[in-house]
Amino acid sequence: MLEWLKSLANYQVLGIPAQKYLIAFAVLFASLLVRKIARAILEKHFAKLAEKTKTKLDDLLLAAISKPVSLAILLAGLLAALLVLGLPEDTEHIIINIAIVLFAALGTWLVFRLIDVIAEYVGTLTQKTESKLDDQLVPLIRKTAKIFVGVVAFVLIVQNMGYSVSGLLAGLGLGGLAFALAAKDTVSNLFGSAMIFTDRPFCIGDWIKTDQAEGTVEAVGFRSTKIRSFAKTLITVPNSVLANSTINNFSAMPKRRIKMTVGVTYETTADQMEQALEAVKKILREHEGVDQEFFLVYFTDFGPSSLDILVYFFTRTTVWEDYLKVRQEVNLAIMRALEALGLSIAFPSQTVYLHKE
């Protein structure tokens, strides 16, 4: 029996003894067991501890590292199992290089997840501040950090695979002029984004109007700014163009203006006109939605078919729907006041006089 087991252990498959396959299987099985134990510790033990804390940051961090750590343990077990087989040196070298790339990819993925978690957590904190600059900076810093981590991971992979990083940089230097010419628009957009963050002509969520678009700002990136139009289409404007455009920021208004002309018929007497003016002024003074700092109500013109009253005032609110509500209430109040005075609102009309000789 012992001799049979020895012969079975020395039996070769593809030039590899069967005992090495058994050891490789044991290593792989052990890695799966370690992976299961690690996930149980992270998802149960540490998760319960994290639930007891006041902050949610630790919960998010545990969720972010769980999958990458689990895959890293499985990859390490698979690599150890392959190395136990005693494959040819060239094959082992290829396997190690592939493992380096995969481990680097896993590490990069883990750091990306951590960046997303931290950015999301910081984003919830910035929403509580009065300034909107930090709301714009968080997505930009997130993208910058990911680009930096990606470049570092690429350099480390190239260097660990035996390639010369300095030679790669020298090769890039030879094409630097062509790259600079091709990337001049990108560079101008980067400077444009810097100007936007410096001058702060608008913030995320503002309603703006430019020569290119009108809508609500959704995101400000390195290259472009995304604006959601009122038709719900997404407009992408390069930052270099936006930095050189005239930007009308409606959200920056402290109050909204209403300017209209109310025309009454020519049957209106002077006394009735004075009463109408006082009635409109009273409406504006008593309406809580009207800004009391400044308003105008004057009989301004003898129009072609009406006696024109200029009504000029501001609403306290800058919200579009609330502004329309105030405007509607003032209009209805003016209509009722004119009806009470026995006046009629004029409409375009002509009177024809026939003269008979």
C-alpha positions as CSV (number, residue, x, y, z in Angstrom):
1,M,0.0,0.0,0.0
2,L,2.8,2.4,0.9
3,E,4.6,1.5,-2.3
4,W,1.4,2.2,-4.3
5,L,1.0,5.6,-2.7
6,K,4.7,6.5,-3.4
7,S,4.2,5.5,-7.0
8,L,1.0,7.5,-7.2
9,A,2.7,10.6,-5.7
10,N,5.6,10.3,-8.2
11,Y,3.2,9.7,-11.1
12,Q,3.7,12.7,-13.5
13,V,1.0,14.6,-15.4
14,L,2.4,17.0,-18.1
15,G,5.8,16.4,-16.5
16,I,4.7,17.5,-13.0
17,P,4.5,14.9,-10.1
18,A,1.0,14.3,-8.7
19,Q,2.1,15.2,-5.2
20,K,2.8,18.8,-6.4
21,Y,-0.8,18.9,-7.8
22,L,-2.0,17.8,-4.3
23,I,0.1,20.5,-2.6
24,A,-1.1,23.1,-5.1
25,F,-4.7,22.0,-4.4
26,A,-4.1,22.3,-0.7
27,V,-2.6,25.8,-1.0
28,L,-5.6,26.9,-3.1
29,F,-8.1,25.4,-0.7
30,A,-6.3,27.1,2.2
31,S,-6.5,30.4,0.4
32,L,-10.2,30.0,-0.1
33,L,-10.6,29.2,3.6
34,V,-8.5,32.2,4.6
35,R,-10.6,34.3,2.2
36,K,-13.9,33.1,3.8
37,I,-12.5,33.8,7.3
38,A,-11.3,37.3,6.3
39,R,-14.7,38.2,4.8
40,A,-16.5,36.9,7.9
41,I,-14.2,39.1,10.1
42,L,-14.7,42.2,8.0
43,E,-18.4,41.8,7.3
44,K,-19.5,40.6,10.7
45,H,-17.1,41.4,13.5
46,F,-15.8,44.8,12.2
47,A,-19.1,45.7,10.7
48,K,-20.8,45.4,14.1
49,L,-18.1,47.5,15.7
50,A,-18.6,50.1,13.0
51,E,-22.4,50.2,13.5
52,K,-21.8,51.3,17.1
53,T,-19.9,54.5,16.1
54,K,-21.6,57.8,15.3
55,T,-19.9,58.3,11.9
56,K,-20.7,56.3,8.8
57,L,-17.2,56.7,7.4
58,D,-16.0,53.5,8.9
59,D,-19.0,51.6,7.5
60,L,-18.3,52.9,4.0
61,L,-14.6,52.1,4.3
62,L,-15.3,48.5,5.4
63,A,-17.6,48.1,2.4
64,A,-15.0,49.5,0.1
65,I,-12.1,47.2,1.2
66,S,-14.1,44.0,1.5
67,K,-14.2,42.9,-2.1
68,P,-10.6,44.0,-3.1
69,V,-9.1,42.2,0.0
70,S,-11.1,39.1,-0.8
71,L,-9.9,39.0,-4.4
72,A,-6.3,39.7,-3.3
73,I,-6.3,36.7,-1.0
74,L,-7.7,34.5,-3.8
75,L,-5.1,35.8,-6.3
76,A,-2.3,35.2,-3.8
77,G,-3.5,31.6,-3.2
78,L,-3.7,31.0,-7.0
79,L,-0.2,32.4,-7.5
80,A,1.2,30.3,-4.7
81,A,-0.5,27.2,-6.1
82,L,1.0,27.8,-9.6
83,L,4.5,28.4,-8.1
84,V,4.3,25.1,-6.1
85,L,3.8,23.2,-9.4
86,G,7.4,24.0,-10.3
87,L,6.7,25.2,-13.8
88,P,9.5,26.1,-16.2
89,E,11.4,29.3,-15.4
90,D,10.1,31.2,-18.4
91,T,6.5,30.3,-17.5
92,E,7.0,31.3,-13.9
93,H,8.4,34.6,-15.0
94,I,5.3,35.2,-17.2
95,I,3.0,34.2,-14.3
96,I,4.8,36.5,-11.9
97,N,4.5,39.5,-14.3
98,I,0.8,38.8,-14.8
99,A,0.4,38.6,-11.0
100,I,2.1,41.9,-10.6
101,V,-0.2,43.5,-13.1
102,L,-3.3,42.0,-11.4
103,F,-2.1,42.9,-7.9
104,A,-1.4,46.5,-9.1
105,A,-4.9,46.6,-10.7
106,L,-6.5,45.4,-7.4
107,G,-4.5,47.9,-5.4
108,T,-5.6,50.7,-7.8
109,W,-9.2,49.5,-7.6
110,L,-9.0,49.5,-3.8
111,V,-7.6,53.1,-3.7
112,F,-10.2,54.2,-6.2
113,R,-13.0,52.8,-3.9
114,L,-11.4,54.5,-0.9
115,I,-11.2,57.8,-2.8
116,D,-14.9,57.5,-3.7
117,V,-15.9,56.8,-0.1
118,I,-13.9,59.7,1.3
119,A,-15.2,62.0,-1.5
120,E,-18.8,60.9,-0.8
121,Y,-18.4,61.5,2.9
122,V,-16.7,64.9,2.5
123,G,-19.4,65.8,0.0
124,T,-22.1,65.3,2.7
125,L,-20.1,67.6,5.0
126,T,-19.7,70.3,2.4
127,Q,-23.5,70.3,1.8
128,K,-23.9,71.7,5.3
129,T,-21.6,74.7,4.7
130,E,-22.8,78.0,3.3
131,S,-20.1,78.2,0.6
132,K,-20.6,76.3,-2.6
133,L,-17.0,76.3,-3.6
134,D,-16.2,73.2,-1.7
135,D,-19.1,71.4,-3.4
136,Q,-17.4,72.1,-6.7
137,L,-13.9,71.2,-5.5
138,V,-14.8,67.7,-4.2
139,P,-15.6,66.1,-7.6
140,L,-12.5,67.8,-9.1
141,I,-10.2,66.6,-6.3
142,R,-11.7,63.1,-6.7
143,K,-10.8,63.0,-10.4
144,T,-7.4,64.5,-9.8
145,A,-6.6,61.8,-7.1
146,K,-7.8,59.0,-9.4
147,I,-5.6,60.2,-12.3
148,F,-2.6,60.5,-10.0
149,V,-3.1,57.0,-8.6
150,G,-3.6,55.6,-12.0
151,V,-0.3,57.2,-13.3
152,V,1.6,56.0,-10.3
153,A,0.2,52.4,-10.7
154,F,1.2,52.4,-14.4
155,V,4.7,53.5,-13.6
156,L,5.1,50.9,-10.9
157,I,3.8,48.2,-13.2
158,V,6.2,49.1,-16.0
159,Q,9.2,49.4,-13.6
160,N,8.4,46.0,-11.9
161,M,8.1,44.3,-15.2
162,G,11.7,45.2,-16.0
163,Y,11.2,48.1,-18.3
164,S,13.1,51.4,-18.0
165,V,10.9,54.2,-16.8
166,S,13.5,56.8,-17.7
167,G,13.7,55.4,-21.3
168,L,9.9,55.6,-21.5
169,L,10.0,59.2,-20.3
170,A,12.7,60.0,-22.8
171,G,10.6,58.5,-25.6
172,L,7.7,60.6,-24.5
173,G,10.0,63.7,-24.5
174,L,10.7,63.1,-28.2
175,G,7.0,63.4,-29.0
176,G,6.4,66.2,-26.5
177,L,6.1,68.9,-29.2
178,A,3.6,67.0,-31.2
179,F,1.7,66.2,-28.0
180,A,1.7,69.8,-26.9
181,L,0.3,70.9,-30.2
182,A,-2.4,68.3,-30.1
183,A,-3.3,69.0,-26.5
184,K,-3.4,72.8,-26.7
185,D,-7.2,72.8,-26.5
186,T,-7.0,70.5,-23.4
187,V,-4.5,72.9,-21.8
188,S,-6.7,75.9,-22.6
189,N,-9.6,74.1,-21.0
190,L,-7.5,73.4,-17.9
191,F,-6.7,77.1,-17.6
192,G,-10.4,77.8,-18.2
193,S,-11.4,75.6,-15.3
194,A,-8.8,77.3,-13.1
195,M,-10.3,80.7,-14.0
196,I,-13.8,79.4,-13.2
197,F,-12.8,78.1,-9.8
198,T,-10.8,81.4,-9.1
199,D,-13.5,83.9,-10.2
200,R,-16.5,81.7,-9.3
201,P,-19.0,83.2,-11.7
202,F,-21.4,80.4,-10.8
203,C,-21.7,77.3,-8.6
204,I,-23.2,73.9,-9.1
205,G,-27.0,74.2,-9.1
206,D,-27.0,77.8,-10.4
207,W,-29.2,78.8,-13.3
208,I,-27.0,80.5,-15.9
209,K,-27.3,81.7,-19.4
210,T,-24.3,82.1,-21.8
211,D,-23.9,82.5,-25.6
212,Q,-23.8,78.7,-25.9
213,A,-26.4,77.4,-23.4
214,E,-28.9,78.2,-20.7
215,G,-29.8,75.9,-17.8
216,T,-28.7,74.6,-14.4
217,V,-25.0,73.8,-13.8
218,E,-24.6,70.1,-13.0
219,A,-20.8,69.6,-12.9
220,V,-17.6,71.5,-13.5
221,G,-14.7,69.3,-14.7
222,F,-11.2,69.7,-15.9
223,R,-12.2,70.0,-19.6
224,S,-15.8,71.1,-19.6
225,T,-18.9,72.2,-17.7
226,K,-22.1,70.3,-17.9
227,I,-25.3,72.3,-18.0
228,R,-28.8,70.8,-17.8
229,S,-31.2,72.7,-20.1
230,F,-34.8,73.3,-19.3
231,A,-35.7,70.8,-22.0
232,K,-33.7,68.3,-19.8
233,T,-30.9,67.9,-22.4
234,L,-27.3,67.8,-21.2
235,I,-25.1,70.5,-22.7
236,T,-21.3,70.2,-22.4
237,V,-19.5,73.5,-22.9
238,P,-15.6,73.5,-23.0
239,N,-14.2,75.5,-20.1
240,S,-12.0,77.6,-22.4
241,V,-15.1,78.8,-24.2
242,L,-17.0,79.4,-21.0
243,A,-14.2,81.4,-19.4
244,N,-14.3,83.8,-22.4
245,S,-18.1,84.1,-22.5
246,T,-20.5,86.5,-20.9
247,I,-22.3,84.6,-18.1
248,N,-25.6,85.7,-16.8
249,N,-26.2,84.1,-13.4
250,F,-29.9,84.3,-12.6
251,S,-29.4,82.5,-9.3
252,A,-27.2,85.3,-8.1
253,M,-30.1,87.7,-8.1
254,P,-31.0,89.0,-4.6
255,K,-34.5,89.6,-5.9
256,R,-36.5,89.4,-9.1
257,R,-37.8,92.3,-11.1
258,I,-41.4,92.7,-12.5
259,K,-42.0,95.4,-15.0
260,M,-45.4,95.7,-16.8
261,T,-47.7,98.3,-18.3
262,V,-51.4,98.3,-17.4
263,G,-53.6,100.1,-19.9
264,V,-57.0,101.4,-19.1
265,T,-59.6,102.8,-21.6
266,Y,-59.8,106.5,-22.6
267,E,-63.2,106.7,-20.8
268,T,-61.2,106.9,-17.6
269,T,-61.3,110.3,-15.9
270,A,-58.4,112.0,-14.2
271,D,-59.9,111.4,-10.7
272,Q,-60.4,107.7,-11.5
273,M,-56.8,107.5,-12.7
274,E,-55.5,108.9,-9.4
275,Q,-57.7,106.4,-7.5
276,A,-56.3,103.6,-9.7
277,L,-52.7,104.6,-9.0
278,E,-53.3,104.7,-5.2
279,A,-55.1,101.3,-5.4
280,V,-52.1,99.7,-7.2
281,K,-49.7,101.2,-4.7
282,K,-51.7,99.9,-1.8
283,I,-51.6,96.4,-3.4
284,L,-47.8,96.5,-3.6
285,R,-47.4,97.8,-0.1
286,E,-49.6,95.1,1.5
287,H,-48.4,92.1,-0.5
288,E,-45.8,90.1,1.6
289,G,-44.1,88.8,-1.5
290,V,-43.2,92.3,-2.8
291,D,-39.9,93.9,-1.8
292,Q,-40.8,97.2,-0.1
293,E,-37.4,98.8,-0.7
294,F,-38.3,100.2,-4.1
295,F,-41.4,100.2,-6.4
296,L,-42.9,102.6,-8.9
297,V,-46.5,103.1,-10.0
298,Y,-47.0,106.0,-12.5
299,F,-49.4,107.2,-15.2
300,T,-46.8,107.4,-18.0
301,D,-48.3,107.5,-21.5
302,F,-51.2,108.4,-23.6
303,G,-51.0,105.2,-25.7
304,P,-52.6,104.6,-29.2
305,S,-55.6,102.8,-27.5
306,S,-55.0,103.1,-23.8
307,L,-53.9,105.2,-20.9
308,D,-50.8,103.5,-19.7
309,I,-49.8,102.9,-16.1
310,L,-46.2,101.7,-15.4
311,V,-46.0,99.1,-12.6
312,Y,-42.4,98.4,-11.6
313,F,-41.4,96.4,-8.5
314,F,-39.3,93.5,-7.2
315,T,-40.3,90.2,-5.5
316,R,-38.5,89.0,-2.4
317,T,-38.0,85.5,-3.7
318,T,-35.8,84.5,-6.6
319,V,-37.3,81.1,-7.0
320,W,-39.0,80.9,-10.4
321,E,-42.3,79.2,-9.2
322,D,-42.7,81.5,-6.2
323,Y,-41.9,84.5,-8.4
324,L,-44.7,83.5,-10.8
325,K,-47.1,83.0,-7.9
326,V,-46.4,86.6,-6.6
327,R,-46.8,88.0,-10.1
328,Q,-50.1,86.2,-10.6
329,E,-51.5,87.4,-7.2
330,V,-50.5,91.0,-7.9
331,N,-52.1,90.9,-11.4
332,L,-55.4,89.5,-10.0
333,A,-55.4,92.1,-7.3
334,I,-55.0,94.9,-9.9
335,M,-57.8,93.5,-12.0
336,R,-60.2,93.4,-9.0
337,A,-59.2,97.0,-8.0
338,L,-59.9,98.3,-11.4
339,E,-63.2,96.5,-11.6
340,A,-64.2,98.0,-8.2
341,L,-63.4,101.5,-9.6
342,G,-65.5,100.8,-12.7
343,L,-62.5,100.9,-15.0
344,S,-61.8,98.6,-17.9
345,I,-58.5,97.3,-19.1
346,A,-57.9,98.5,-22.7
347,F,-57.1,96.3,-25.7
348,P,-55.7,97.4,-29.1
349,S,-58.6,99.1,-30.9
350,Q,-59.3,101.9,-33.4
351,T,-62.1,104.4,-33.6
352,V,-63.2,105.6,-37.1
353,Y,-64.9,109.0,-37.3
354,L,-67.0,109.6,-40.5
355,H,-67.3,113.3,-41.5
356,K,-70.1,114.2,-43.9
357,E,-69.9,117.5,-45.8
